Structure formats: C-alpha cells, structure tokens
C-alpha cells in the first residue's frame, strides 16, 4: 500500500478496466484540424476576403465587352433581309478615387479575416488541449477512486474481524460499509465523467481510441511564466482580437474617405470598334466605326445622399474605435486573470503536494495507531478519505495548470501548434508508476 500511495502522489496508475490506445494529444489535434467546422468556417471567410481583394483590383483594370447582333427583317417596303452588327467596347479607368480607395480598403478586410483565422486556429488548440486534459484527469481519477475502494474494502474486512472478535462495536462495520458504498459511487461518477469528457474530445477530434498519460518529470514550481507586464505587451502586439478590431477600425476610416469621393469627378478612357451593315434598321453597305475618347463624369447634386453617407460612415468609424478600445481592455483583463490564475495554480500545486504527502503519512500513522488501540476505525477511514481527496485535487490542479497556461498564451495571441508539441513531449505513451 505504501508503494501505491507514493505513486499516486505524483501520478495515477493505468486503470485495469480500460484499454488505452496510443493516441497522443498531437494526433488528436491533427485530426481536429481536418474535422473542426469552426476552423473550416474561418478558412472559408479568409478565402472570401481574398476574393474581395481581387474584385476591387478588377475595378482598376480595363473593362472589355463585346456585343454581336444578327437580325432577320420581313418588311412590306424593303422585302426580306438580314443584318449583322458587331460592337466591342473598352473602358479604362483613368481617375476614379473611389475605386482606388476601395482596393486599398480591401486589405483591411483581408487583415480582419486573417485575424479571425488565427483566432480560430488558436481556439482549436485550446479546445483540444482542454478536452484532452479533462479526459486525462477523468481517467486518472478513476484509478484513484478504485484505489480508494480497495482501501475501503480492506477497512470493511478489518471492521468485521474486529466485531467478530468482540473488540469493536457493530457501528464500525456500518461506518466501513457506508464508506465502501461511497467509494463505489465515486467510481461511477468518475467513469461517467470519463465517458462525457471523451465524447467532448471526440466531438472535436473525431474517433479517439484512448489517451496517453502525463509524465512525472515536469517541474511546476520551476516553470517560468514571466511577468504580467511582458504578457500584456506581447498581447498588444499579437492578440488576434485586437488585430481584428484594429483592421475593422481602419476599414471604417476608409469607408468615410470612399463616401467623400462621390463628390469627386471620374475620368475614363473609352475605345469603341463597330462593324455593321445596317443604318436605322435598313440594310446598307457594311461599315466599320472606330472611336477613342475620354468620358468625364462630374457629380453635381444627388439630394444630399453623399453628405448623409459620409455622416453615416463617420459614426460607424467612431463605433469601430470604441469597439477596438473595448477589445483592448477585454484583452488586458483576460491576460491579467489568466496570469494571476496561473500563479495561483503554482501555489495550489505546491500546497496540495504537501497536503497529499502529509495526509498519506497521517493515514499510515492512523493505521498503526489503530492496531495499537490508540485510535478507532472511524479515524482511519477519515484519514483515508482525506488522503484520497487531497490526491484527487492535486491531480486536477496539475491538469488545470496546463490548460491555464494554454489559455494565457491564447489571449496573448502567441499560441501555436508548437505548444501542442510541447504538451505532447510531457504526455508519455505508456502509463506507469515510477
């Protein structure tokens, strides 16, 4: 029992009730890349923004159109005849400030979609890591609860022996039986949590045949997470949300400029080629017409529409600036909360390691004291429950540390697939007690 408890302080044993395949967190993430609909939506949004960029560029390039007409006439005066008319038009914008600004504005659409895509990619990592860690904790907790049940069974056997020997009251047997019933209930809860968490992971990554185990070599206390100021500075440079709202603000600013261009004249170069054998619907000798010229359009008055459009886009710009400021404040809040939470996790793990070790010693001490008649079986049961409670909370705190670290990097905008590789290096392919 000492060997088992010592092992549980740092990790859990592989449960005999489950057969775990060699499915690592990196593999789960790779599968999610292929299956996740949220990421796919962001990818389509990015491609649509690229298409918008091409559309606005097309507005600055020549526009070539052609028309061919073939008609058959049946008249009382001229009899029956056929006519043919071929027209080709070329329009090249020479000066159109609105189209030029629209092309420039489209790059901000591209930046917005890029920020959304980066956020979706990072968010997928968060969801995979969180779901995977939840499965790991649930699996380890099953092992822990089975060990707790084994201890409860031993206490029940001992209580029955003591009762038959006349050295303990029947209430001790009842206490031990109730403790065993609670342990069995805890196993059911832990197994349900495992199944629910596995369903959640598979909803992201597709079919998962099992998970690996967290190694024991990671030093939580020595893991450097830097300073809060550095994380906030990093987030200001890299946060996808901040980048998105900055791009939206610039897009809105360009919309104001574009609306103002409706007051500005436009100039197009026009070239026409026409070959026709009809004049006023009357067949004639085929004639070729060629023309080159310029078309100047000058806006004079449109009922105040342009001024109202400028005002509308100004207000949208002010709104976008407010949204950007809100995003910056929200980012700082999230980074601060995740950073302080991670610091708290470090302290929590250190405290729970001491508590688990202390409770393990207390449990062993109570067993010896009961044999000497100093304490009762109830004291041993309480000590055992305290030990397993501390071990369970310690396991959870360790897994929460990794999800908290991933969350912090996500809000700072620096979460990448390399972080999945880092976690993969900590999750061993074999689940063994050192």
NUROKE-536137 format. One record per atom (N, C-alpha, C): x, y, z; residue in three letters. Coordinates in steps of 0.2 Angstrom, whole numbers, plus 5000, padded with zeros to 4 digits. Atoms other than C-alpha are relative to their C-alpha. Layout:
<sites>
XYZALA;...
</sites>
This chain:
<sites>
500449945000UNK;500050005000UNK;500450065000UNK;499649944999UNK;501450125004UNK;500350024993UNK;499849995007UNK;502150104986UNK;499550034996UNK;500649975003UNK;500450134979UNK;499950075001UNK;500149934998UNK;500150294989UNK;500550044997UNK;499549955002UNK;501850364985UNK;500050014992UNK;500149995008UNK;501550334966UNK;499450054999UNK;500649965002UNK;499850414967UNK;500150085002UNK;499949934998UNK;500550574975UNK;500350044994UNK;499849975006UNK;501350614958UNK;499649984994UNK;500350025006UNK;500350514946UNK;499549945002UNK;500550054999UNK;498950384944UNK;500249944996UNK;499850065004UNK;499150204938UNK;499549994995UNK;500450015006UNK;498350144922UNK;499449955003UNK;500650044998UNK;496550084926UNK;500049934996UNK;500150075003UNK;496349894923UNK;499449994996UNK;500750015003UNK;494549924917UNK;500050034993UNK;500049975007UNK;495150024901UNK;500649984996UNK;499450015005UNK;496249984886UNK;500150064996UNK;499949935004UNK;497050144880UNK;500549994994UNK;499650015006UNK;497750154863UNK;500550065000UNK;499549955000UNK;499250264858UNK;499850064996UNK;500249935003UNK;498350424854UNK;500250065004UNK;499749944997UNK;499350574858UNK;499650064999UNK;500449935001UNK;498750754860UNK;500250034993UNK;499849975007UNK;499750804844UNK;499549964995UNK;500450045004UNK;498750664835UNK;499350025000UNK;500749984999UNK;497150724842UNK;499950074997UNK;500049935003UNK;497550904836UNK;500049994993UNK;499950015007UNK;498050844819UNK;499349984997UNK;500650035003UNK;496350754817UNK;499550065001UNK;500449944999UNK;495450914824UNK;500150054994UNK;499949965006UNK;496251014810UNK;499649984994UNK;500450035006UNK;495350904797UNK;499350015001UNK;500850014998UNK;493650894806UNK;499750065003UNK;500349944996UNK;493351064815UNK;499650044995UNK;500449965005UNK;491951154807UNK;500150085002UNK;499949934998UNK;492351324817UNK;500650024996UNK;499449985004UNK;494051324809UNK;499950004992UNK;500250005007UNK;493351274792UNK;499750074998UNK;500449945001UNK;492151424793UNK;500550065000UNK;499549945000UNK;493651544797UNK;500450004993UNK;499650015006UNK;494651474782UNK;499650024994UNK;500449985006UNK;493151504770UNK;499950085001UNK;500049925000UNK;493051684777UNK;500650034998UNK;499449985003UNK;494851704773UNK;500050004993UNK;500050015007UNK;494651644756UNK;499550054996UNK;500549955003UNK;493151754753UNK;500350075000UNK;499749944999UNK;494151904759UNK;500650014994UNK;499550005006UNK;495551864746UNK;499650014994UNK;500449985006UNK;494151864733UNK;499850074999UNK;500249935000UNK;493552034738UNK;500650044998UNK;499449975002UNK;495352094736UNK;500150004993UNK;500050005008UNK;495352034718UNK;499550044997UNK;500649965003UNK;493652114715UNK;500250074999UNK;499949935000UNK;494252284720UNK;500650024995UNK;499549995004UNK;495852264710UNK;499750004992UNK;500350005006UNK;494752224695UNK;499750074998UNK;500349935002UNK;493952394696UNK;500550054997UNK;499549965002UNK;495552474692UNK;500349984993UNK;499750025007UNK;495952374676UNK;499550014995UNK;500449995005UNK;495252384659UNK;499449965000UNK;500650035000UNK;493452334656UNK;499949994992UNK;500150015007UNK;493252254639UNK;499349964999UNK;500750035002UNK;491452204632UNK;499950004993UNK;500150015007UNK;490852144616UNK;499249984999UNK;500750015001UNK;489052134608UNK;500049984992UNK;500150025007UNK;488552044592UNK;499349994999UNK;500750005001UNK;486852064585UNK;499949984992UNK;500250025007UNK;486051964570UNK;499350005000UNK;500749995001UNK;484352014564UNK;499749984993UNK;500350015006UNK;483151954551UNK;499450044999UNK;500649955001UNK;481852084544UNK;499649974994UNK;500550015005UNK;480252054534UNK;499650065000UNK;500449935000UNK;479552224528UNK;499650004993UNK;500449995006UNK;478252274515UNK;500450044995UNK;499749955005UNK;479352414508UNK;500749974997UNK;499350025002UNK;481152334508UNK;500049934999UNK;499950075001UNK;480752154507UNK;500349975006UNK;499750044995UNK;481652024517UNK;500850015000UNK;499349994999UNK;483452054523UNK;500349985007UNK;499650024994UNK;484752004536UNK;500550065002UNK;499549964998UNK;485852124546UNK;500549975006UNK;499550024995UNK;487452104557UNK;500350065003UNK;499749954996UNK;488152214570UNK;500549985005UNK;499550024995UNK;489752194580UNK;500350065003UNK;499849944996UNK;490252314594UNK;500549975005UNK;499650014995UNK;491752304605UNK;500250065004UNK;499949944995UNK;491952424620UNK;500649995005UNK;499450004995UNK;493552464630UNK;499950065005UNK;500049954995UNK;493452564646UNK;500549995005UNK;499550004995UNK;494952604656UNK;500050065005UNK;500049944995UNK;494852704672UNK;500650045000UNK;499449965000UNK;496052844672UNK;500050045007UNK;500049974993UNK;495552934688UNK;499349995003UNK;500650024996UNK;494252854700UNK;500249995007UNK;499750004993UNK;494752894718UNK;499649955004UNK;500450044996UNK;493352794725UNK;500249924999UNK;499850065001UNK;493852634716UNK;500749985003UNK;499450014997UNK;495652664721UNK;500049995007UNK;500050014993UNK;495252684739UNK;499649935002UNK;500350064998UNK;494152534739UNK;500549944999UNK;499550055000UNK;495552424733UNK;500550015006UNK;499650004994UNK;496652494747UNK;499649985006UNK;500450024995UNK;495152464759UNK;500049925001UNK;500050075000UNK;495152284754UNK;500549965004UNK;499550034996UNK;496752244763UNK;499850005007UNK;500250004993UNK;495952284779UNK;499549945001UNK;500450065000UNK;494652154775UNK;500449945001UNK;499550065000UNK;496052034772UNK;500349995007UNK;499750004993UNK;496852084789UNK;499549975005UNK;500550034995UNK;495252054798UNK;499949935000UNK;500150075000UNK;494951884791UNK;500649965002UNK;499450034998UNK;496751844794UNK;500049995008UNK;500050004993UNK;496551884812UNK;499549955003UNK;500550054998UNK;494951784813UNK;500249934999UNK;499750075001UNK;495851634806UNK;500549985005UNK;499550014995UNK;497251654818UNK;499749985006UNK;500350014994UNK;496051664832UNK;499649935000UNK;500450075000UNK;495051504826UNK;500549955001UNK;499450055000UNK;496751414824UNK;500249995007UNK;499850014993UNK;497251454842UNK;499449985004UNK;500550034996UNK;495551424849UNK;499949934999UNK;500050075000UNK;495551254842UNK;500549965004UNK;499550034996UNK;497151214851UNK;499850005007UNK;500350004993UNK;496351274867UNK;499549955001UNK;500550055000UNK;494851164864UNK;500349935001UNK;499750075000UNK;495851014860UNK;500449985007UNK;499650014994UNK;497051034875UNK;499650005006UNK;500550004994UNK;495651074887UNK;499649935000UNK;500450065001UNK;494650924881UNK;500549945002UNK;499650064999UNK;496150804881UNK;500250005008UNK;499850004993UNK;496750864899UNK;499449985004UNK;500650024996UNK;494950834905UNK;500049935000UNK;500050085000UNK;495050654899UNK;500549975004UNK;499450024996UNK;496750634907UNK;499850005007UNK;500149994993UNK;496150694923UNK;499449955002UNK;500550044999UNK;494550594922UNK;500249925001UNK;499750075000UNK;495550434918UNK;500449995007UNK;499650014994UNK;496750464932UNK;499650005007UNK;500449994994UNK;495350504944UNK;499649935001UNK;500350065000UNK;494550334940UNK;500549955004UNK;499550044997UNK;496150244945UNK;500150025008UNK;499949974993UNK;496250354961UNK;499449975004UNK;500650034996UNK;494450304966UNK;500049935001UNK;500050074999UNK;494750124963UNK;500549985005UNK;499550014994UNK;496250134975UNK;499750015006UNK;500349984994UNK;495150224987UNK;499549945002UNK;500550064999UNK;493850074985UNK;500449945003UNK;499650054997UNK;495249954988UNK;500150015007UNK;499949994993UNK;495650035004UNK;499450005004UNK;500650014997UNK;493850045009UNK;499849935001UNK;500150085000UNK;493649855006UNK;500449975006UNK;499650034995UNK;495149825017UNK;499750025007UNK;500349984994UNK;494349935031UNK;499449965002UNK;500650034998UNK;492749845030UNK;500249935002UNK;499750064998UNK;493649675031UNK;500250005007UNK;499749994994UNK;494549735046UNK;499550015006UNK;500549994995UNK;493049805055UNK;499649945001UNK;500450064998UNK;492049645053UNK;500449955004UNK;499650044996UNK;493549545060UNK;500050035007UNK;500049974993UNK;493649665075UNK;499349995003UNK;500750014997UNK;491749655078UNK;499949925002UNK;500050074999UNK;491849465077UNK;500449985006UNK;499650024994UNK;493249465090UNK;499850045006UNK;500349974994UNK;492249575101UNK;500450065003UNK;499649944998UNK;493449725101UNK;499850064997UNK;500249945003UNK;492449845091UNK;499249994999UNK;500750005000UNK;490649895090UNK;499749994993UNK;500350015006UNK;489449855076UNK;500050064995UNK;500049935004UNK;489450045071UNK;500650004996UNK;499449995004UNK;491150025065UNK;499949964993UNK;500250045007UNK;490549895052UNK;499650044996UNK;500549955004UNK;489150015047UNK;500450064997UNK;499649955003UNK;490450155045UNK;500449984994UNK;499650035005UNK;491550045035UNK;499649994993UNK;500450025005UNK;490149985024UNK;499850074996UNK;500249945003UNK;489550165021UNK;500550034996UNK;499549985004UNK;491250215016UNK;500249974994UNK;500050045006UNK;491350075004UNK;499550024995UNK;500549985005UNK;489750124996UNK;500150074997UNK;499849935003UNK;490350304994UNK;500549994995UNK;499450015005UNK;491950244986UNK;499749974993UNK;500250035007UNK;490950134973UNK;499650064996UNK;500349945003UNK;489850294970UNK;500550044996UNK;499549965003UNK;491350394967UNK;500349974994UNK;499850045006UNK;491950264954UNK;499650014994UNK;500549995005UNK;490350284945UNK;500050074997UNK;500049935002UNK;490450474945UNK;500650014995UNK;499449995003UNK;492250464939UNK;500049974993UNK;500150035006UNK;491850344925UNK;499550044995UNK;500549955004UNK;490350454919UNK;500450064998UNK;499649945002UNK;491550604919UNK;500549984994UNK;499650025006UNK;492750504908UNK;499749994994UNK;500450015006UNK;491450454896UNK;499850074997UNK;500249935002UNK;490750634895UNK;500650044997UNK;499449975002UNK;492450704893UNK;500349974993UNK;499750035007UNK;492950584879UNK;499550014995UNK;500449985005UNK;491350624870UNK;500150074998UNK;499849935001UNK;491850804871UNK;500650014995UNK;499450015004UNK;493550764864UNK;499949984993UNK;500150025007UNK;492950664850UNK;499550044996UNK;500449965004UNK;491650794845UNK;500550054997UNK;499549955003UNK;493250904841UNK;500449964995UNK;499550045004UNK;494450774835UNK;499849944996UNK;500250065003UNK;493450634829UNK;500149945004UNK;499950064996UNK;493650454835UNK;500750005003UNK;499450014996UNK;494850434849UNK;500049935003UNK;500050064997UNK;495350264855UNK;500350005007UNK;499749994994UNK;496150324871UNK;500550055001UNK;499649944999UNK;497350444878UNK;500749975003UNK;499450024997UNK;499150434884UNK;500050035007UNK;500049984993UNK;499750484902UNK;500550065001UNK;499649944998UNK;500550644909UNK;500649975003UNK;499450024997UNK;502350614913UNK;500150035007UNK;499949974993UNK;503150654930UNK;500650045001UNK;499449965000UNK;504650754925UNK;499950075000UNK;500149935000UNK;503850924924UNK;500050035006UNK;499949974994UNK;504351044937UNK;499550075000UNK;500549945000UNK;502851164940UNK;500350065003UNK;499849944996UNK;503751274953UNK;500650034996UNK;499549975004UNK;505251304941UNK;499850024993UNK;500349985007UNK;504151334925UNK;500050085000UNK;500049925000UNK;504551524921UNK;499450024996UNK;500649975004UNK;502951614916UNK;500150084999UNK;499949935001UNK;503751784915UNK;499650055005UNK;500449944996UNK;502951954921UNK;499450014997UNK;500649985002UNK;501252014919UNK;500150064994UNK;499949955005UNK;501852174910UNK;500349974993UNK;499750025006UNK;502852074897UNK;499449964996UNK;500650045003UNK;501251964894UNK;499550054996UNK;500549955003UNK;500152124891UNK;500450034994UNK;499649985006UNK;501552194879UNK;499949964995UNK;500050055005UNK;501552034870UNK;499350004997UNK;500750005002UNK;499652034869UNK;499850064995UNK;500149945004UNK;499652214862UNK;500249994993UNK;499750015006UNK;500752154848UNK;499749954996UNK;500250075004UNK;499951984844UNK;499349985001UNK;500750024998UNK;498151974851UNK;499650004993UNK;500450015006UNK;497051914836UNK;499450055001UNK;500649964999UNK;495552004844UNK;500250084999UNK;499849935001UNK;496552174845UNK;500150014992UNK;499950005007UNK;497152144827UNK;499450014996UNK;500650005004UNK;495452114821UNK;499650075000UNK;500449935000UNK;494652274828UNK;500450064998UNK;499649955003UNK;496152374823UNK;499850004992UNK;500150015007UNK;495852314805UNK;499350034998UNK;500749975001UNK;493952354807UNK;500050075000UNK;500049934999UNK;494352524813UNK;500350044994UNK;499749975006UNK;495452564798UNK;499649994994UNK;500550015006UNK;494152484786UNK;499550065001UNK;500549955000UNK;492852604793UNK;500350074999UNK;499749945001UNK;494052754792UNK;500050014992UNK;500050005008UNK;494252714773UNK;499350014997UNK;500749995003UNK;492352704771UNK;499850075000UNK;500249935000UNK;492252884776UNK;500350044994UNK;499749975006UNK;493552934763UNK;499749984993UNK;500450035006UNK;492652824750UNK;499450044999UNK;500649965001UNK;491052914753UNK;500150074998UNK;499849935002UNK;491853084751UNK;500150004992UNK;499850005007UNK;492453034734UNK;499450004995UNK;500649995005UNK;490653044727UNK;499950074998UNK;500049935002UNK;490953224727UNK;500550024994UNK;499449995005UNK;492453204715UNK;499949974993UNK;500250035007UNK;492353184696UNK;500449944999UNK;499650065003UNK;492953024687UNK;500150014993UNK;499850005007UNK;493853004671UNK;500249944997UNK;499950075003UNK;493852854660UNK;500250014992UNK;499850015007UNK;494652814643UNK;499649954997UNK;500550045003UNK;493452744631UNK;500249994992UNK;499850025007UNK;493852654614UNK;499549954998UNK;500550035003UNK;492552584603UNK;500149974993UNK;500050035007UNK;492552464587UNK;499449984999UNK;500750035003UNK;490952434577UNK;500049994993UNK;500150025007UNK;490652344561UNK;499349984999UNK;500750015001UNK;488852354555UNK;499850014992UNK;500349995007UNK;487852334539UNK;499350035000UNK;500649975000UNK;486352424544UNK;500050085003UNK;500049934998UNK;485852604546UNK;499250015002UNK;500749994998UNK;484152644556UNK;499649944998UNK;500450065001UNK;483652464554UNK;500049984992UNK;500050015007UNK;483952474535UNK;500749974998UNK;499450035002UNK;485252364527UNK;500450044995UNK;499649965004UNK;486652454520UNK;500749974999UNK;499450025000UNK;488452434515UNK;500449995006UNK;499750014993UNK;489552364529UNK;500550055001UNK;499549944998UNK;490452504538UNK;500349985007UNK;499650014994UNK;491752504551UNK;500150075004UNK;499949944996UNK;491752634565UNK;500549995005UNK;499550004994UNK;493252664577UNK;500050075003UNK;500049934996UNK;493252794591UNK;500449995006UNK;499750004994UNK;494352834605UNK;499950075003UNK;500249944997UNK;493952964618UNK;500050005008UNK;499950004993UNK;493853014636UNK;499350025003UNK;500749994998UNK;492253014647UNK;500150035007UNK;499949964993UNK;492253144662UNK;499350005003UNK;500650004996UNK;490853124675UNK;500150045006UNK;500049954994UNK;490553264687UNK;499450005004UNK;500650004995UNK;489353244702UNK;499850075001UNK;500249934999UNK;488353404704UNK;499550005006UNK;500550004994UNK;486853364716UNK;499649935000UNK;500350065000UNK;486153204722UNK;499550005006UNK;500550004995UNK;484853264735UNK;500349995007UNK;499750004993UNK;486153264750UNK;500249935002UNK;499850074998UNK;486453074749UNK;500750005002UNK;499350014998UNK;488353094749UNK;500250035006UNK;499849974993UNK;488453204764UNK;499749965005UNK;500350054995UNK;487253084773UNK;500449945001UNK;499650065000UNK;488352944768UNK;500650015004UNK;499449994997UNK;489853024774UNK;499950005008UNK;500249994993UNK;489053064791UNK;499949935003UNK;500150064998UNK;488452884792UNK;500749965002UNK;499350035000UNK;490252814789UNK;500450035006UNK;499649974994UNK;490952934802UNK;499849975006UNK;500250034994UNK;489852864815UNK;500249935001UNK;499850074999UNK;490252694811UNK;500849995001UNK;499350004998UNK;492152734812UNK;500150025007UNK;500049984993UNK;491852814829UNK;499849935004UNK;500250064997UNK;490952654834UNK;500649955000UNK;499550055001UNK;492352544827UNK;500650025005UNK;499549984995UNK;493652644838UNK;499849985007UNK;500350024994UNK;492552614853UNK;500149935001UNK;500050075000UNK;492452434849UNK;500749975001UNK;499350025000UNK;494352424847UNK;500350015007UNK;499849994993UNK;494652504864UNK;499749955005UNK;500350054996UNK;493452384872UNK;500449944999UNK;499750065001UNK;494352244864UNK;500750005004UNK;499350004996UNK;496052304871UNK;499949995007UNK;500150014993UNK;495352324888UNK;499849935002UNK;500250074999UNK;494552154887UNK;500649955000UNK;499450045000UNK;496152084882UNK;500550005006UNK;499649984994UNK;497152164896UNK;499749965006UNK;500350034995UNK;495852094908UNK;500149935000UNK;499950085001UNK;495951914901UNK;500749985002UNK;499250024999UNK;497851914901UNK;500150005008UNK;499949994993UNK;497851984919UNK;499749945004UNK;500350054996UNK;496651854925UNK;500349934999UNK;499750075001UNK;497451704917UNK;500750005003UNK;499450004997UNK;499151764923UNK;500049995007UNK;500150014993UNK;498651784941UNK;499749935002UNK;500350074999UNK;497651614940UNK;500649954999UNK;499550045001UNK;499251534934UNK;500550005006UNK;499649994994UNK;500251604948UNK;499749965006UNK;500350034994UNK;498951544960UNK;500049924999UNK;499950085001UNK;499051364952UNK;500649985002UNK;499350024998UNK;500851354955UNK;500049995008UNK;500050004992UNK;500551394974UNK;499549945002UNK;500550064998UNK;499051274974UNK;500349934999UNK;499750065001UNK;500051134967UNK;500549985006UNK;499550004994UNK;501451164980UNK;499749985006UNK;500350014994UNK;500251164994UNK;499649935000UNK;500350065000UNK;499251014988UNK;500549945000UNK;499550054999UNK;500850914986UNK;500249995007UNK;499950004993UNK;501250955004UNK;499449975004UNK;500650034997UNK;499450915009UNK;500049934999UNK;500150075002UNK;499450755000UNK;500549955004UNK;499450044997UNK;501150695007UNK;499850005008UNK;500250004993UNK;500550745025UNK;499449965001UNK;500650054999UNK;498850655023UNK;500249934999UNK;499850075001UNK;499750505017UNK;500349975006UNK;499750014994UNK;500850505032UNK;499549995006UNK;500550004995UNK;499350535043UNK;499649945000UNK;500350065001UNK;498450385035UNK;500449945003UNK;499650064998UNK;499850265038UNK;500150005008UNK;500049994993UNK;500050335056UNK;499449985003UNK;500650024997UNK;498250315060UNK;499949925000UNK;500050075000UNK;498350135054UNK;500449965005UNK;499650034995UNK;499750095065UNK;499750015007UNK;500249984993UNK;498950185080UNK;499349965001UNK;500550044999UNK;497350085077UNK;500249935003UNK;499850074998UNK;498249925078UNK;500350005008UNK;499849994993UNK;498949995095UNK;499550025005UNK;500649994996UNK;497250035101UNK;499950085002UNK;500049934999UNK;497550225101UNK;499450044997UNK;500549975003UNK;496350275088UNK;499549954997UNK;500550045002UNK;494750205081UNK;500049994992UNK;500150015007UNK;494250135064UNK;499850064996UNK;500349935003UNK;493250295060UNK;500650054999UNK;499549955001UNK;494850395062UNK;500449984994UNK;499650025005UNK;495750285050UNK;499650014993UNK;500449985006UNK;494350305037UNK;500050074998UNK;499949925001UNK;494350495039UNK;500650014997UNK;499349995002UNK;496250495037UNK;500049984992UNK;500050035007UNK;496050385021UNK;499650054995UNK;500449965004UNK;494650495014UNK;500450074999UNK;499649945001UNK;495750655017UNK;500549994995UNK;499550015005UNK;497150575008UNK;499850004993UNK;500250015006UNK;496250524993UNK;499750074997UNK;500349945002UNK;495350694992UNK;500650054998UNK;499449965001UNK;497050784993UNK;500349984993UNK;499750025006UNK;497750674979UNK;499550014994UNK;500549985005UNK;496150704968UNK;500150074998UNK;499949925001UNK;496350894970UNK;500650014997UNK;499449995003UNK;498150884966UNK;500149984993UNK;500150025007UNK;497850784950UNK;499750064996UNK;500449955003UNK;496550914945UNK;500450064999UNK;499649945000UNK;497751064949UNK;500549994995UNK;499450005005UNK;499150994938UNK;499750004993UNK;500349995007UNK;498050974923UNK;499750074999UNK;500249935001UNK;497251144926UNK;500650054999UNK;499549965001UNK;498951214926UNK;500250014993UNK;499950005007UNK;499251164908UNK;499550044996UNK;500649965004UNK;497551224902UNK;500050075001UNK;499949934999UNK;497851384911UNK;500650044996UNK;499449975003UNK;499551414903UNK;499850014992UNK;500250005007UNK;498751374886UNK;499550064999UNK;500549945001UNK;497351504889UNK;500450065000UNK;499649944999UNK;498651634894UNK;500350014993UNK;499749995006UNK;499551604878UNK;499550024994UNK;500549985005UNK;497951614868UNK;499850075000UNK;500349934999UNK;497351784875UNK;500650044998UNK;499449965002UNK;499151844872UNK;500150004993UNK;499950005007UNK;499051794854UNK;500649964997UNK;499450035002UNK;500551684854UNK;500049925001UNK;500150075000UNK;499851514855UNK;500049974993UNK;499950035006UNK;500451404841UNK;500049925000UNK;499950075000UNK;500551214836UNK;500649985004UNK;499450024996UNK;502251214844UNK;499849985007UNK;500250014993UNK;501351224861UNK;499749935001UNK;500350074999UNK;500451064857UNK;500649955000UNK;499450045000UNK;502150984853UNK;500350005007UNK;499749994993UNK;502751044870UNK;499649955005UNK;500450044995UNK;501250964879UNK;500149924998UNK;499950075002UNK;501550804868UNK;500649975003UNK;499350024997UNK;503350794875UNK;499949985007UNK;500250024992UNK;502550784893UNK;499649945001UNK;500550064999UNK;501250654889UNK;500349944997UNK;499750065002UNK;502050484889UNK;499649954996UNK;500450055003UNK;501550344878UNK;499849945004UNK;500150064996UNK;501550214892UNK;499850035007UNK;500249974993UNK;500650244909UNK;500349955005UNK;499750044995UNK;501750184923UNK;500150045006UNK;499849974993UNK;502150224941UNK;500750005000UNK;499250004999UNK;503950274943UNK;500249975007UNK;
</sites>
